[in-house]
Amino acid sequence: KGNQLHELSSLPPFWYRLLNFELQPMYEKRYEYGEQRRQYLLFLQAENRQVEKDHIIIYIHGGAWMLGKPEFFRPNAESFVEQGYGVILPSYRRVPKYSYTDMREDLNEMMRCIQLIIEEHNLHNKKFILGGVSAGGHLAAHWLYNRSALAQCGWSQDRFSGIFMLASPLDLEQMKKTVVLNFYTR
């Protein structure tokens, strides 16, 4: 336990359980924001298509910037949807083929795509709670705290009410130097 081989070998059974988790009925729609297969997001809300809460949760998956996908987080989204939130589960391009620069472009394109969701589902009066787990939390921090990138997409920090980061690296200088980190930061 605690080494990379153990972590990698435990992921497939965990993902299998997540993908086969029995969910309550929810409305789900996929939106593509680019031409690559990883450039999409899922929008989930109650089956009656009502978002009762004043917030939409944007929950970015983790996976060391190279693994995972939004579908694995449907069980997490379900608990928010049951409470009356709308939930957006984004995907992004990954290492080793892509680096942070590409992921930053994906964050910008996600914002443009979310604008379409707001229009399509009449969610103009909603604010956002942004977050993620592991690498997803790291990307959430880059999303929220890069004010110039927000402004370029017509957004500001005022559109967000909060951020959550679960087991997310915030200071990459403190991380062990790995091949994955090298691919991410190149």
Secondary structure, 3 states (H helix, E strand, C coil): CCCHHHHHHHHHHHHHHHHCCCCCCEEEEEEECCCCCCCEEEEEEECCCCCCCCEEEEEECCCCCCCCCHHHHHHHHHHHHHCCCEEEEECCCCCCCCCHHHHHHHHHHHHHHHHHHHHHHCCCCCEEEEEEECHHHHHHHHHHHCHHHHHHCCCCHHHEEEEEEECCCCCHHHCCCCHHHHHHHC
